[in-house]
């Protein structure tokens, strides 16, 4: 390509800046110190309008000159962009081919990294939870990244995950031991024992040992309180049934008996009499009266009444 030859002249703008500035400074002096009051409001608005007009006129002049001076620059930019377009038109398919080749290389590097990650995870017996964290990093896909550096980095990350896995297992075993110990202790005071499976879900939620033990103690306290209430209720019911049974029980000597057939009294047997004074409550008096009648006794009530208390 032929070299570009440019004949450029730097734009030079001259104006009577100092003369205009001096005149403007002198003219602005008369506006300094103006205070807006209710009486001077109308005049102040007119003054502000004049100043705004002067300011806009000067700014318009600046824009017009700048626009005029930018014309050769814009024409130059347009010419350069046209030349660049000619190059880009030829470059595009080449660039596309290179990109396709690079993407293919990157995909090969991705597959290589995936295989190495799988092999190293198998070698270290990494569980899925930890193996899933060993992903392909963007730097593994760099065309400048060597296979050795990729493998070394994967191994280093995998070793760190293995250590984390071992630490988590030890921690989990300690938590399990704490849970089992807590369950063993509270179950000594419960009729309905708590089971380990009831608290496994808290491990998946990320609870630590002390928090789970507190949950066990709270659950045991609730069960203990419920069992105590049930036991008290059962005891009360037994006592009530016992009292009720005692209240309705009839003494053996007062239970109704089958009526006895009065013994036949022989006419020739000598008859005797006895005069008694009997004192008891009304019910017992009725029982005695019935008894005498059932036995065939003849008796006469000569006098009856209440016994005066001593």
C-alpha positions as CSV (number, residue, x, y, z in Angstrom):
1,X,0.0,0.0,0.0
2,X,1.2,3.4,-0.9
3,X,2.0,5.6,2.1
4,X,-0.5,8.3,3.0
5,X,0.8,11.8,2.4
6,X,-0.9,14.5,4.4
7,X,-0.5,18.2,3.9
8,X,-1.9,19.6,7.1
9,X,-2.1,23.1,8.4
10,X,-3.0,23.7,12.0
11,X,-6.0,26.0,12.3
12,X,-5.2,29.4,13.6
13,X,-8.1,31.6,15.0
14,X,-7.4,35.1,15.8
15,X,-9.7,37.6,17.5
16,X,-9.5,40.8,19.4
17,X,-9.8,38.9,22.7
18,X,-8.1,41.4,25.0
19,X,-10.0,44.3,23.6
20,X,-13.4,42.6,23.9
21,X,-12.5,41.3,27.4
22,X,-11.5,44.8,28.7
23,X,-14.7,46.3,27.3
24,X,-16.8,43.5,28.7
25,X,-15.3,43.8,32.2
26,X,-15.9,47.5,32.2
27,X,-19.4,47.0,31.0
28,X,-20.1,44.3,33.7
29,X,-19.1,46.6,36.5
30,X,-22.4,48.5,36.5
31,X,-24.3,45.3,37.1
32,X,-22.3,44.2,40.1
33,X,-23.9,44.6,43.5
34,X,-27.5,44.8,42.1
35,X,-29.9,43.6,44.8
36,X,-33.3,42.3,43.7
37,X,-36.2,43.8,45.7
38,X,-39.9,44.0,45.2
39,X,-39.5,47.6,43.9
40,X,-36.6,46.8,41.5
41,X,-37.9,43.4,40.4
42,X,-39.1,44.6,37.0
43,X,-35.9,46.4,36.2
44,X,-33.8,43.4,37.3
45,X,-35.7,41.1,35.0
46,X,-35.0,43.4,32.1
47,X,-31.3,43.6,33.0
48,X,-31.1,39.8,33.3
49,X,-32.7,39.4,29.9
50,X,-30.1,41.7,28.3
51,X,-27.2,39.8,29.9
52,X,-28.7,36.5,28.8
53,X,-29.0,37.8,25.2
54,X,-25.3,39.0,25.2
55,X,-24.2,35.6,26.6
56,X,-26.1,33.6,24.0
57,X,-24.8,35.8,21.2
58,X,-21.2,35.1,22.2
59,X,-21.8,31.4,22.6
60,X,-23.5,31.2,19.1
61,X,-20.5,32.9,17.6
62,X,-18.2,30.3,19.3
63,X,-20.2,27.4,17.9
64,X,-20.3,28.8,14.4
65,X,-16.5,29.3,14.2
66,X,-15.9,25.8,15.7
67,X,-18.3,24.2,13.1
68,X,-16.5,26.0,10.3
69,X,-13.1,24.9,11.5
70,X,-14.2,21.2,11.9
71,X,-15.2,20.8,8.3
72,X,-11.7,19.7,7.0
73,X,-11.3,17.4,10.1
74,X,-14.6,15.6,9.4
75,X,-13.7,15.3,5.7
76,X,-10.4,13.7,6.7
77,X,-12.2,11.3,9.1
78,X,-14.5,10.2,6.4
79,X,-11.7,9.5,3.9
80,X,-9.8,7.4,6.6
81,X,-12.9,5.4,7.5
82,X,-13.4,4.5,3.8
83,X,-9.8,3.2,3.6
84,X,-10.3,1.3,6.8
85,X,-13.4,-0.3,5.4
86,X,-11.5,-1.6,2.4
87,X,-9.1,-3.4,4.8
88,X,-11.8,-4.7,7.1
89,X,-13.6,-6.2,4.2
90,X,-10.6,-8.4,3.3
91,X,-9.6,-9.0,7.0
92,X,-13.1,-10.3,8.2
93,X,-13.0,-13.8,6.6
94,X,-9.4,-14.3,7.7
95,X,-10.3,-13.2,11.3
96,X,-13.3,-15.5,11.3
97,X,-11.2,-18.5,10.2
98,X,-8.7,-17.8,13.0
99,X,-11.5,-17.4,15.6
100,X,-13.0,-20.8,14.5
101,X,-9.6,-22.4,14.8
102,X,-9.0,-20.9,18.2
103,X,-12.4,-21.9,19.4
104,X,-11.6,-25.5,18.3
105,X,-8.4,-25.4,20.3
106,X,-10.2,-24.0,23.3
107,X,-12.8,-26.8,23.1
108,X,-10.0,-29.3,23.0
109,X,-8.4,-27.7,26.1
110,X,-11.8,-27.8,27.8
111,X,-12.2,-31.5,27.2
112,X,-8.7,-32.1,28.3
113,X,-9.3,-30.2,31.6
114,X,-12.6,-32.1,32.1
115,X,-10.9,-35.5,31.7
116,X,-8.1,-34.5,34.2
117,X,-10.7,-33.2,36.7
118,X,-12.6,-36.5,36.5
119,X,-9.4,-38.6,36.9
120,X,-8.1,-36.6,39.8
121,X,-11.5,-36.6,41.6
122,X,-11.5,-40.4,41.2
123,X,-8.0,-40.7,42.5
124,X,-8.7,-38.6,45.6
125,X,-12.1,-40.1,46.2
126,X,-13.8,-36.7,46.2
127,X,-17.5,-36.8,47.0
128,X,-19.9,-35.2,44.5
129,X,-20.4,-32.2,46.8
130,X,-16.7,-31.4,46.6
131,X,-16.0,-32.6,43.0
132,X,-18.6,-30.3,41.6
133,X,-16.6,-27.4,42.9
134,X,-13.6,-28.4,40.7
135,X,-14.7,-26.7,37.5
136,X,-12.8,-25.7,34.3
137,X,-11.4,-22.2,34.8
138,X,-11.2,-19.7,31.9
139,X,-7.4,-19.6,32.2
140,X,-7.3,-23.3,31.3
141,X,-8.6,-22.3,27.8
142,X,-6.0,-19.7,27.1
143,X,-4.0,-20.7,24.0
144,X,-0.8,-20.0,25.9
145,X,-1.7,-22.3,28.8
146,X,0.3,-25.5,28.8
147,X,-1.1,-28.9,29.7
148,X,1.3,-29.2,32.6
149,X,0.3,-26.0,34.2
150,X,-3.4,-26.9,33.9
151,X,-2.9,-30.3,35.5
152,X,-0.8,-28.8,38.3
153,X,-3.5,-26.2,39.1
154,X,-6.3,-28.9,39.1
155,X,-4.3,-31.1,41.4
156,X,-3.7,-28.2,43.8
157,X,-7.3,-27.2,43.9
158,X,-8.4,-30.9,44.3
159,X,-6.0,-31.4,47.3
160,X,-7.5,-28.4,49.0
161,X,-11.0,-29.8,48.5
162,X,-9.9,-33.2,49.8
163,X,-8.6,-31.6,53.0
164,X,-12.0,-29.7,53.3
165,X,-13.8,-33.0,52.8
166,X,-11.8,-34.8,55.5
167,X,-12.3,-31.9,58.0
168,X,-16.0,-31.9,57.3
169,X,-16.2,-35.6,57.9
170,X,-14.5,-35.3,61.3
171,X,-16.8,-32.4,62.2
172,X,-19.8,-34.4,61.1
173,X,-18.7,-37.4,63.2
174,X,-18.3,-35.1,66.3
175,X,-21.7,-33.6,65.7
176,X,-23.2,-37.1,65.4
177,X,-21.6,-38.2,68.6
178,X,-22.9,-35.1,70.4
179,X,-26.4,-35.7,69.1
180,X,-26.3,-39.4,70.2
181,X,-25.0,-38.5,73.6
182,X,-27.7,-35.9,74.1
183,X,-30.4,-38.3,73.0
184,X,-29.1,-41.0,75.3
185,X,-29.2,-38.5,78.2
186,X,-32.7,-37.2,77.6
187,X,-34.2,-40.6,76.8
188,X,-33.4,-41.7,80.3
189,X,-36.2,-39.3,81.5
190,X,-38.7,-40.1,78.7
191,X,-41.2,-42.9,78.2
192,X,-41.4,-42.0,74.4
193,X,-37.7,-41.9,73.4
194,X,-36.4,-39.5,70.7
195,X,-34.6,-41.0,67.7
196,X,-31.5,-39.8,65.8
197,X,-33.4,-39.8,62.5
198,X,-35.7,-37.1,63.9
199,X,-32.8,-34.6,63.9
200,X,-30.8,-35.6,60.8
201,X,-32.6,-33.0,58.7
202,X,-30.9,-30.2,60.8
203,X,-27.5,-31.4,59.6
204,X,-28.5,-30.8,55.9
205,X,-29.7,-27.4,57.0
206,X,-26.2,-26.6,58.2
207,X,-27.0,-26.5,62.0
208,X,-24.0,-26.9,64.2
209,X,-23.8,-29.4,67.1
210,X,-24.7,-27.1,70.0
211,X,-27.8,-25.8,68.1
212,X,-29.1,-29.3,67.5
213,X,-28.4,-30.3,71.1
214,X,-30.5,-27.3,72.2
215,X,-33.3,-28.5,69.9
216,X,-33.1,-32.0,71.4
217,X,-33.3,-30.6,75.0
218,X,-36.3,-28.3,74.1
219,X,-38.1,-31.2,72.4
220,X,-37.4,-33.5,75.3
221,X,-38.7,-30.9,77.8
222,X,-42.0,-30.6,75.8
223,X,-42.4,-34.4,75.7
224,X,-41.6,-34.7,79.4
225,X,-44.2,-32.1,80.3
226,X,-46.8,-33.8,78.1
227,X,-46.0,-37.2,79.7
228,X,-46.2,-35.7,83.2
229,X,-49.6,-34.2,82.4
230,X,-50.9,-37.5,81.0
231,X,-49.6,-39.4,84.0
232,X,-51.3,-36.9,86.4
233,X,-54.5,-37.1,84.5
234,X,-54.4,-41.0,84.5
235,X,-53.7,-41.0,88.3
236,X,-56.5,-38.6,88.9
237,X,-58.9,-40.7,86.9
238,X,-57.9,-43.8,88.9
239,X,-58.5,-42.0,92.1
240,X,-61.9,-40.7,91.0
241,X,-62.9,-44.2,89.9
242,X,-61.8,-45.6,93.2
243,X,-63.7,-43.0,95.2
244,X,-66.8,-43.5,93.1
245,X,-66.6,-47.3,93.6
246,X,-66.3,-46.8,97.4
247,X,-69.3,-44.5,97.4
248,X,-71.7,-46.9,95.7
249,X,-70.4,-50.0,97.5
250,X,-73.1,-51.5,99.9
251,X,-71.9,-53.1,103.1
252,X,-72.4,-56.8,103.1
253,X,-74.7,-56.8,106.1
254,X,-76.9,-54.1,104.4
255,X,-77.2,-55.7,101.0
256,X,-80.7,-56.8,100.2
257,X,-81.2,-60.5,100.8
258,X,-83.7,-62.9,99.4
259,X,-86.8,-62.9,101.6
260,X,-86.7,-65.8,104.1
261,X,-89.6,-68.0,104.6
262,X,-90.8,-67.5,108.2
263,X,-90.4,-70.6,110.2
264,X,-93.7,-72.2,111.2
265,X,-94.4,-71.6,114.8
266,X,-96.0,-74.5,116.6
267,X,-99.0,-73.6,118.6
268,X,-98.0,-75.8,121.5
269,X,-94.5,-74.3,121.9
270,X,-94.2,-71.8,124.7
271,X,-94.1,-68.2,123.6
272,X,-91.8,-65.6,125.1
273,X,-91.5,-61.9,125.1
274,X,-88.9,-59.4,125.7
275,X,-89.1,-55.6,126.1
276,X,-86.3,-53.7,124.5
277,X,-85.2,-50.1,124.0
278,X,-83.6,-49.6,120.6
279,X,-81.8,-46.5,119.5
280,X,-80.5,-45.9,115.9
281,X,-81.1,-43.8,112.8
282,X,-84.2,-44.1,110.7
283,X,-82.8,-46.3,108.0
284,X,-81.5,-48.9,110.4
285,X,-84.8,-48.8,112.2
286,X,-86.6,-49.6,109.0
287,X,-84.2,-52.5,108.4
288,X,-84.8,-53.8,111.9
289,X,-88.6,-53.5,111.4
290,X,-88.4,-55.5,108.1
291,X,-86.2,-58.1,109.7
292,X,-88.7,-58.7,112.6
293,X,-91.6,-59.0,110.1
294,X,-89.7,-61.3,107.9
295,X,-88.9,-63.6,110.9
296,X,-92.5,-63.6,112.1
297,X,-92.0,-61.6,115.2
298,X,-94.9,-59.9,116.7
299,X,-94.1,-56.5,118.1
300,X,-95.8,-53.4,119.2
301,X,-94.3,-49.9,119.0
302,X,-95.3,-48.3,122.3
303,X,-93.4,-45.1,122.0
304,X,-91.1,-43.5,119.4
305,X,-89.3,-40.2,119.0
306,X,-86.0,-38.4,118.7
307,X,-83.2,-39.0,121.1
308,X,-82.1,-35.9,122.9
309,X,-78.4,-35.3,122.5
310,X,-76.4,-35.4,125.7
